[in-house]
């Protein structure tokens, strides 16, 4: 088993860094932790991009980080399909929240596309979810558990 020493982090290649920072900071409430420019030689040698990039780290209240990464050269268009699971390699971020209804209302104010029919659905007994997209079409799943301890006992 992989022995992690810090909370999980995920990176997202973005086009409009300012819009994405605003969404994750002002709508979802993540904290901006750092902004770093990586030069082309380091970026290329690492296998990210030959042009260099700017990376912005955003952190949740539990310590997980989302890294918004903007290459110097414009990234190609996103190709995700109509459904979240329509293409191999599609990714979605899951946020477990305590008040799904207010979370959905807040995110909807940003005109984020709603993928879930009827706004909120009970996918199985006591598990409610909504899938929406961030401003650049990255899939976000918001989930509320009636009994979180049954799903994640280590958190209670």
Secondary structure, 3 states (H helix, E strand, C coil): CCCCCCCCEEEEECCCHHHHHHHHHHHCCCEEEEEEEECHHHHHHHCCCCCCEEEEEEECCCCCEEEEEEECCCCCCCCCCCCCCCCCCCCEEEEECCCHHHHHHHHHCCCCCECCCCCCEEEECCEEEEEEECCCCCEEEEEEECCHHHHCHHHC
